[in-house]
């Protein structure tokens, strides 16, 4: 059987993990609490485990690949056990000034309108005021193909 350190490195080689996620995965694989704590401390000292970096990478990925808004990213990071400072750092990757542009892009790829579009944007994690602005713009836009 691999040591907890070896298993943790193997998991980190696949993708960045938050400390809480990695601890849970090691626990699920049968490693003991004291051993896990020691391994996590070692990985942090060696620079392999960094909640802030992992949270920022997560936020950037969700922004770029799935078009998530700030609220959804923050909620998901908290659910995964990210500490407050990591969540705050991740939200720096999603500037408020760009939130409306991201919501517009998400709306342009969605075929529905009205309430369905509002629910779609809400699930993606956009703030209510941003959704309101996008819905107003969609309603005011001339239909596609009109002169």
PyMOL commands that place a pseudoatom at each C-alpha (Angstrom):
pseudoatom trace, name=CA, resn=UNK, resi=1, chain=A, elem=C, hetatm=0, pos=[0.000, 0.000, 0.000]
pseudoatom trace, name=CA, resn=UNK, resi=2, chain=A, elem=C, hetatm=0, pos=[1.196, 3.492, -0.821]
pseudoatom trace, name=CA, resn=UNK, resi=3, chain=A, elem=C, hetatm=0, pos=[2.002, 5.887, 1.968]
pseudoatom trace, name=CA, resn=UNK, resi=4, chain=A, elem=C, hetatm=0, pos=[-0.422, 8.753, 2.545]
pseudoatom trace, name=CA, resn=UNK, resi=5, chain=A, elem=C, hetatm=0, pos=[2.228, 11.116, 1.172]
pseudoatom trace, name=CA, resn=UNK, resi=6, chain=A, elem=C, hetatm=0, pos=[2.611, 9.096, -2.044]
pseudoatom trace, name=CA, resn=UNK, resi=7, chain=A, elem=C, hetatm=0, pos=[-1.155, 8.874, -2.510]
pseudoatom trace, name=CA, resn=UNK, resi=8, chain=A, elem=C, hetatm=0, pos=[-1.547, 12.604, -1.893]
pseudoatom trace, name=CA, resn=UNK, resi=9, chain=A, elem=C, hetatm=0, pos=[1.134, 13.390, -4.483]
pseudoatom trace, name=CA, resn=UNK, resi=10, chain=A, elem=C, hetatm=0, pos=[-0.591, 11.096, -6.942]
pseudoatom trace, name=CA, resn=UNK, resi=11, chain=A, elem=C, hetatm=0, pos=[-3.890, 12.937, -6.417]
pseudoatom trace, name=CA, resn=UNK, resi=12, chain=A, elem=C, hetatm=0, pos=[-2.217, 16.335, -6.703]
pseudoatom trace, name=CA, resn=UNK, resi=13, chain=A, elem=C, hetatm=0, pos=[-0.506, 15.268, -9.927]
pseudoatom trace, name=CA, resn=UNK, resi=14, chain=A, elem=C, hetatm=0, pos=[-3.942, 14.846, -11.523]
pseudoatom trace, name=CA, resn=UNK, resi=15, chain=A, elem=C, hetatm=0, pos=[-5.237, 18.260, -10.453]
pseudoatom trace, name=CA, resn=UNK, resi=16, chain=A, elem=C, hetatm=0, pos=[-4.940, 20.855, -7.708]
pseudoatom trace, name=CA, resn=UNK, resi=17, chain=A, elem=C, hetatm=0, pos=[-6.947, 20.118, -4.571]
pseudoatom trace, name=CA, resn=UNK, resi=18, chain=A, elem=C, hetatm=0, pos=[-8.070, 22.156, -1.621]
pseudoatom trace, name=CA, resn=UNK, resi=19, chain=A, elem=C, hetatm=0, pos=[-6.682, 21.000, 1.712]
pseudoatom trace, name=CA, resn=UNK, resi=20, chain=A, elem=C, hetatm=0, pos=[-10.145, 19.855, 2.867]
pseudoatom trace, name=CA, resn=UNK, resi=21, chain=A, elem=C, hetatm=0, pos=[-10.719, 17.877, -0.345]
pseudoatom trace, name=CA, resn=UNK, resi=22, chain=A, elem=C, hetatm=0, pos=[-7.374, 16.134, -0.139]
pseudoatom trace, name=CA, resn=UNK, resi=23, chain=A, elem=C, hetatm=0, pos=[-7.890, 15.289, 3.543]
pseudoatom trace, name=CA, resn=UNK, resi=24, chain=A, elem=C, hetatm=0, pos=[-11.280, 13.760, 2.755]
pseudoatom trace, name=CA, resn=UNK, resi=25, chain=A, elem=C, hetatm=0, pos=[-9.911, 11.702, -0.137]
pseudoatom trace, name=CA, resn=UNK, resi=26, chain=A, elem=C, hetatm=0, pos=[-7.105, 10.356, 2.039]
pseudoatom trace, name=CA, resn=UNK, resi=27, chain=A, elem=C, hetatm=0, pos=[-9.587, 9.570, 4.824]
pseudoatom trace, name=CA, resn=UNK, resi=28, chain=A, elem=C, hetatm=0, pos=[-11.793, 7.686, 2.341]
pseudoatom trace, name=CA, resn=UNK, resi=29, chain=A, elem=C, hetatm=0, pos=[-8.785, 5.605, 1.351]
pseudoatom trace, name=CA, resn=UNK, resi=30, chain=A, elem=C, hetatm=0, pos=[-8.213, 4.506, 4.930]
pseudoatom trace, name=CA, resn=UNK, resi=31, chain=A, elem=C, hetatm=0, pos=[-5.429, 6.768, 6.133]
pseudoatom trace, name=CA, resn=UNK, resi=32, chain=A, elem=C, hetatm=0, pos=[-5.552, 7.942, 9.755]
pseudoatom trace, name=CA, resn=UNK, resi=33, chain=A, elem=C, hetatm=0, pos=[-6.152, 11.496, 10.946]
pseudoatom trace, name=CA, resn=UNK, resi=34, chain=A, elem=C, hetatm=0, pos=[-2.703, 12.169, 12.436]
pseudoatom trace, name=CA, resn=UNK, resi=35, chain=A, elem=C, hetatm=0, pos=[-0.947, 10.818, 9.363]
pseudoatom trace, name=CA, resn=UNK, resi=36, chain=A, elem=C, hetatm=0, pos=[-3.171, 12.913, 7.098]
pseudoatom trace, name=CA, resn=UNK, resi=37, chain=A, elem=C, hetatm=0, pos=[-2.492, 16.081, 9.104]
pseudoatom trace, name=CA, resn=UNK, resi=38, chain=A, elem=C, hetatm=0, pos=[1.263, 15.472, 8.953]
pseudoatom trace, name=CA, resn=UNK, resi=39, chain=A, elem=C, hetatm=0, pos=[1.161, 14.816, 5.200]
pseudoatom trace, name=CA, resn=UNK, resi=40, chain=A, elem=C, hetatm=0, pos=[-0.924, 17.909, 4.500]
pseudoatom trace, name=CA, resn=UNK, resi=41, chain=A, elem=C, hetatm=0, pos=[1.461, 20.051, 6.522]
pseudoatom trace, name=CA, resn=UNK, resi=42, chain=A, elem=C, hetatm=0, pos=[4.428, 18.639, 4.640]
pseudoatom trace, name=CA, resn=UNK, resi=43, chain=A, elem=C, hetatm=0, pos=[2.764, 19.207, 1.274]
pseudoatom trace, name=CA, resn=UNK, resi=44, chain=A, elem=C, hetatm=0, pos=[2.018, 22.821, 2.203]
pseudoatom trace, name=CA, resn=UNK, resi=45, chain=A, elem=C, hetatm=0, pos=[5.616, 23.437, 3.308]
pseudoatom trace, name=CA, resn=UNK, resi=46, chain=A, elem=C, hetatm=0, pos=[6.870, 21.922, 0.057]
pseudoatom trace, name=CA, resn=UNK, resi=47, chain=A, elem=C, hetatm=0, pos=[4.509, 24.099, -1.991]
pseudoatom trace, name=CA, resn=UNK, resi=48, chain=A, elem=C, hetatm=0, pos=[2.440, 21.253, -3.444]
pseudoatom trace, name=CA, resn=UNK, resi=49, chain=A, elem=C, hetatm=0, pos=[-0.718, 22.127, -1.534]
pseudoatom trace, name=CA, resn=UNK, resi=50, chain=A, elem=C, hetatm=0, pos=[-1.961, 25.706, -1.620]
pseudoatom trace, name=CA, resn=UNK, resi=51, chain=A, elem=C, hetatm=0, pos=[-5.638, 26.522, -1.053]
pseudoatom trace, name=CA, resn=UNK, resi=52, chain=A, elem=C, hetatm=0, pos=[-5.363, 30.011, -2.532]
pseudoatom trace, name=CA, resn=UNK, resi=53, chain=A, elem=C, hetatm=0, pos=[-3.726, 28.776, -5.730]
pseudoatom trace, name=CA, resn=UNK, resi=54, chain=A, elem=C, hetatm=0, pos=[-6.185, 25.874, -6.046]
pseudoatom trace, name=CA, resn=UNK, resi=55, chain=A, elem=C, hetatm=0, pos=[-9.170, 28.196, -5.530]
pseudoatom trace, name=CA, resn=UNK, resi=56, chain=A, elem=C, hetatm=0, pos=[-7.866, 30.667, -8.118]
pseudoatom trace, name=CA, resn=UNK, resi=57, chain=A, elem=C, hetatm=0, pos=[-7.309, 27.878, -10.640]
pseudoatom trace, name=CA, resn=UNK, resi=58, chain=A, elem=C, hetatm=0, pos=[-10.805, 26.548, -9.957]
pseudoatom trace, name=CA, resn=UNK, resi=59, chain=A, elem=C, hetatm=0, pos=[-12.370, 29.994, -10.454]
pseudoatom trace, name=CA, resn=UNK, resi=60, chain=A, elem=C, hetatm=0, pos=[-10.484, 30.660, -13.681]
pseudoatom trace, name=CA, resn=UNK, resi=61, chain=A, elem=C, hetatm=0, pos=[-11.459, 27.271, -15.064]
pseudoatom trace, name=CA, resn=UNK, resi=62, chain=A, elem=C, hetatm=0, pos=[-15.130, 27.666, -14.246]
pseudoatom trace, name=CA, resn=UNK, resi=63, chain=A, elem=C, hetatm=0, pos=[-15.113, 31.174, -15.696]
pseudoatom trace, name=CA, resn=UNK, resi=64, chain=A, elem=C, hetatm=0, pos=[-13.448, 30.099, -18.928]
pseudoatom trace, name=CA, resn=UNK, resi=65, chain=A, elem=C, hetatm=0, pos=[-14.979, 26.677, -19.559]
pseudoatom trace, name=CA, resn=UNK, resi=66, chain=A, elem=C, hetatm=0, pos=[-18.417, 26.920, -17.978]
pseudoatom trace, name=CA, resn=UNK, resi=67, chain=A, elem=C, hetatm=0, pos=[-19.100, 30.633, -17.799]
pseudoatom trace, name=CA, resn=UNK, resi=68, chain=A, elem=C, hetatm=0, pos=[-19.887, 30.672, -14.086]
pseudoatom trace, name=CA, resn=UNK, resi=69, chain=A, elem=C, hetatm=0, pos=[-20.533, 33.883, -12.194]
pseudoatom trace, name=CA, resn=UNK, resi=70, chain=A, elem=C, hetatm=0, pos=[-18.995, 34.984, -8.914]
pseudoatom trace, name=CA, resn=UNK, resi=71, chain=A, elem=C, hetatm=0, pos=[-21.798, 33.667, -6.716]
pseudoatom trace, name=CA, resn=UNK, resi=72, chain=A, elem=C, hetatm=0, pos=[-21.644, 30.147, -8.138]
pseudoatom trace, name=CA, resn=UNK, resi=73, chain=A, elem=C, hetatm=0, pos=[-17.858, 29.988, -7.818]
pseudoatom trace, name=CA, resn=UNK, resi=74, chain=A, elem=C, hetatm=0, pos=[-17.941, 31.201, -4.212]
pseudoatom trace, name=CA, resn=UNK, resi=75, chain=A, elem=C, hetatm=0, pos=[-20.719, 28.761, -3.297]
pseudoatom trace, name=CA, resn=UNK, resi=76, chain=A, elem=C, hetatm=0, pos=[-18.932, 25.801, -4.848]
pseudoatom trace, name=CA, resn=UNK, resi=77, chain=A, elem=C, hetatm=0, pos=[-15.599, 26.651, -3.235]
pseudoatom trace, name=CA, resn=UNK, resi=78, chain=A, elem=C, hetatm=0, pos=[-17.243, 26.903, 0.185]
pseudoatom trace, name=CA, resn=UNK, resi=79, chain=A, elem=C, hetatm=0, pos=[-18.986, 23.584, -0.422]
pseudoatom trace, name=CA, resn=UNK, resi=80, chain=A, elem=C, hetatm=0, pos=[-15.605, 22.036, -1.182]
pseudoatom trace, name=CA, resn=UNK, resi=81, chain=A, elem=C, hetatm=0, pos=[-14.126, 23.350, 2.059]
pseudoatom trace, name=CA, resn=UNK, resi=82, chain=A, elem=C, hetatm=0, pos=[-12.142, 26.363, 0.861]
pseudoatom trace, name=CA, resn=UNK, resi=83, chain=A, elem=C, hetatm=0, pos=[-11.176, 28.803, 3.617]
pseudoatom trace, name=CA, resn=UNK, resi=84, chain=A, elem=C, hetatm=0, pos=[-12.462, 32.388, 3.380]
pseudoatom trace, name=CA, resn=UNK, resi=85, chain=A, elem=C, hetatm=0, pos=[-9.141, 33.825, 2.213]
pseudoatom trace, name=CA, resn=UNK, resi=86, chain=A, elem=C, hetatm=0, pos=[-8.998, 31.309, -0.646]
pseudoatom trace, name=CA, resn=UNK, resi=87, chain=A, elem=C, hetatm=0, pos=[-12.563, 32.164, -1.712]
pseudoatom trace, name=CA, resn=UNK, resi=88, chain=A, elem=C, hetatm=0, pos=[-11.716, 35.882, -1.649]
pseudoatom trace, name=CA, resn=UNK, resi=89, chain=A, elem=C, hetatm=0, pos=[-8.583, 35.289, -3.720]
pseudoatom trace, name=CA, resn=UNK, resi=90, chain=A, elem=C, hetatm=0, pos=[-10.551, 33.219, -6.218]
pseudoatom trace, name=CA, resn=UNK, resi=91, chain=A, elem=C, hetatm=0, pos=[-13.125, 35.964, -6.648]
pseudoatom trace, name=CA, resn=UNK, resi=92, chain=A, elem=C, hetatm=0, pos=[-10.283, 38.289, -7.636]
pseudoatom trace, name=CA, resn=UNK, resi=93, chain=A, elem=C, hetatm=0, pos=[-10.066, 36.092, -10.756]
pseudoatom trace, name=CA, resn=UNK, resi=94, chain=A, elem=C, hetatm=0, pos=[-13.665, 37.113, -11.543]
pseudoatom trace, name=CA, resn=UNK, resi=95, chain=A, elem=C, hetatm=0, pos=[-13.709, 40.914, -11.412]
pseudoatom trace, name=CA, resn=UNK, resi=96, chain=A, elem=C, hetatm=0, pos=[-17.101, 42.477, -10.754]
pseudoatom trace, name=CA, resn=UNK, resi=97, chain=A, elem=C, hetatm=0, pos=[-16.520, 44.746, -13.749]
pseudoatom trace, name=CA, resn=UNK, resi=98, chain=A, elem=C, hetatm=0, pos=[-16.512, 41.710, -16.067]
pseudoatom trace, name=CA, resn=UNK, resi=99, chain=A, elem=C, hetatm=0, pos=[-19.576, 40.019, -14.560]
pseudoatom trace, name=CA, resn=UNK, resi=100, chain=A, elem=C, hetatm=0, pos=[-22.049, 41.683, -16.932]
pseudoatom trace, name=CA, resn=UNK, resi=101, chain=A, elem=C, hetatm=0, pos=[-19.985, 40.739, -19.991]
pseudoatom trace, name=CA, resn=UNK, resi=102, chain=A, elem=C, hetatm=0, pos=[-19.814, 37.104, -18.830]
pseudoatom trace, name=CA, resn=UNK, resi=103, chain=A, elem=C, hetatm=0, pos=[-23.590, 37.070, -18.244]
pseudoatom trace, name=CA, resn=UNK, resi=104, chain=A, elem=C, hetatm=0, pos=[-24.188, 38.496, -21.720]
pseudoatom trace, name=CA, resn=UNK, resi=105, chain=A, elem=C, hetatm=0, pos=[-22.028, 35.748, -23.245]
pseudoatom trace, name=CA, resn=UNK, resi=106, chain=A, elem=C, hetatm=0, pos=[-23.917, 33.088, -21.293]
pseudoatom trace, name=CA, resn=UNK, resi=107, chain=A, elem=C, hetatm=0, pos=[-27.243, 34.578, -22.424]
pseudoatom trace, name=CA, resn=UNK, resi=108, chain=A, elem=C, hetatm=0, pos=[-26.150, 34.708, -26.075]
pseudoatom trace, name=CA, resn=UNK, resi=109, chain=A, elem=C, hetatm=0, pos=[-25.468, 30.952, -26.025]
pseudoatom trace, name=CA, resn=UNK, resi=110, chain=A, elem=C, hetatm=0, pos=[-28.814, 30.153, -24.415]
pseudoatom trace, name=CA, resn=UNK, resi=111, chain=A, elem=C, hetatm=0, pos=[-31.825, 29.626, -26.665]
pseudoatom trace, name=CA, resn=UNK, resi=112, chain=A, elem=C, hetatm=0, pos=[-34.582, 30.479, -24.188]
pseudoatom trace, name=CA, resn=UNK, resi=113, chain=A, elem=C, hetatm=0, pos=[-35.665, 33.860, -22.977]
pseudoatom trace, name=CA, resn=UNK, resi=114, chain=A, elem=C, hetatm=0, pos=[-37.607, 35.447, -20.152]
pseudoatom trace, name=CA, resn=UNK, resi=115, chain=A, elem=C, hetatm=0, pos=[-37.961, 33.397, -16.986]
pseudoatom trace, name=CA, resn=UNK, resi=116, chain=A, elem=C, hetatm=0, pos=[-36.027, 30.449, -18.429]
pseudoatom trace, name=CA, resn=UNK, resi=117, chain=A, elem=C, hetatm=0, pos=[-33.059, 32.678, -19.217]
pseudoatom trace, name=CA, resn=UNK, resi=118, chain=A, elem=C, hetatm=0, pos=[-33.240, 34.221, -15.747]
pseudoatom trace, name=CA, resn=UNK, resi=119, chain=A, elem=C, hetatm=0, pos=[-33.135, 30.748, -14.156]
pseudoatom trace, name=CA, resn=UNK, resi=120, chain=A, elem=C, hetatm=0, pos=[-30.246, 29.741, -16.414]
pseudoatom trace, name=CA, resn=UNK, resi=121, chain=A, elem=C, hetatm=0, pos=[-28.200, 32.797, -15.454]
pseudoatom trace, name=CA, resn=UNK, resi=122, chain=A, elem=C, hetatm=0, pos=[-29.064, 32.325, -11.792]
pseudoatom trace, name=CA, resn=UNK, resi=123, chain=A, elem=C, hetatm=0, pos=[-27.843, 28.695, -11.895]
pseudoatom trace, name=CA, resn=UNK, resi=124, chain=A, elem=C, hetatm=0, pos=[-24.622, 29.949, -13.443]
pseudoatom trace, name=CA, resn=UNK, resi=125, chain=A, elem=C, hetatm=0, pos=[-24.171, 32.182, -10.404]
pseudoatom trace, name=CA, resn=UNK, resi=126, chain=A, elem=C, hetatm=0, pos=[-24.838, 35.668, -11.690]
pseudoatom trace, name=CA, resn=UNK, resi=127, chain=A, elem=C, hetatm=0, pos=[-26.115, 38.312, -9.302]
pseudoatom trace, name=CA, resn=UNK, resi=128, chain=A, elem=C, hetatm=0, pos=[-29.786, 39.314, -9.554]
pseudoatom trace, name=CA, resn=UNK, resi=129, chain=A, elem=C, hetatm=0, pos=[-28.997, 42.862, -10.694]
pseudoatom trace, name=CA, resn=UNK, resi=130, chain=A, elem=C, hetatm=0, pos=[-26.807, 41.495, -13.509]
pseudoatom trace, name=CA, resn=UNK, resi=131, chain=A, elem=C, hetatm=0, pos=[-29.560, 39.108, -14.601]
pseudoatom trace, name=CA, resn=UNK, resi=132, chain=A, elem=C, hetatm=0, pos=[-32.047, 41.982, -14.597]
pseudoatom trace, name=CA, resn=UNK, resi=133, chain=A, elem=C, hetatm=0, pos=[-29.837, 44.078, -16.891]
pseudoatom trace, name=CA, resn=UNK, resi=134, chain=A, elem=C, hetatm=0, pos=[-29.300, 41.173, -19.305]
pseudoatom trace, name=CA, resn=UNK, resi=135, chain=A, elem=C, hetatm=0, pos=[-33.032, 40.397, -19.436]
pseudoatom trace, name=CA, resn=UNK, resi=136, chain=A, elem=C, hetatm=0, pos=[-33.804, 44.043, -20.205]
pseudoatom trace, name=CA, resn=UNK, resi=137, chain=A, elem=C, hetatm=0, pos=[-31.242, 44.038, -23.012]
pseudoatom trace, name=CA, resn=UNK, resi=138, chain=A, elem=C, hetatm=0, pos=[-32.640, 40.813, -24.476]
pseudoatom trace, name=CA, resn=UNK, resi=139, chain=A, elem=C, hetatm=0, pos=[-36.200, 42.188, -24.445]
pseudoatom trace, name=CA, resn=UNK, resi=140, chain=A, elem=C, hetatm=0, pos=[-35.116, 45.453, -26.058]
pseudoatom trace, name=CA, resn=UNK, resi=141, chain=A, elem=C, hetatm=0, pos=[-33.002, 43.792, -28.766]
pseudoatom trace, name=CA, resn=UNK, resi=142, chain=A, elem=C, hetatm=0, pos=[-34.611, 43.556, -32.217]
pseudoatom trace, name=CA, resn=UNK, resi=143, chain=A, elem=C, hetatm=0, pos=[-35.404, 39.985, -33.320]
pseudoatom trace, name=CA, resn=UNK, resi=144, chain=A, elem=C, hetatm=0, pos=[-32.663, 38.214, -35.255]
pseudoatom trace, name=CA, resn=UNK, resi=145, chain=A, elem=C, hetatm=0, pos=[-32.858, 38.853, -38.979]
pseudoatom trace, name=CA, resn=UNK, resi=146, chain=A, elem=C, hetatm=0, pos=[-34.936, 42.046, -38.708]
pseudoatom trace, name=CA, resn=UNK, resi=147, chain=A, elem=C, hetatm=0, pos=[-33.713, 45.183, -40.540]
for i in range(1, 147): cmd.bond("trace and resi %d" % i, "trace and resi %d" % (i + 1))
show_as sticks, trace
zoom trace
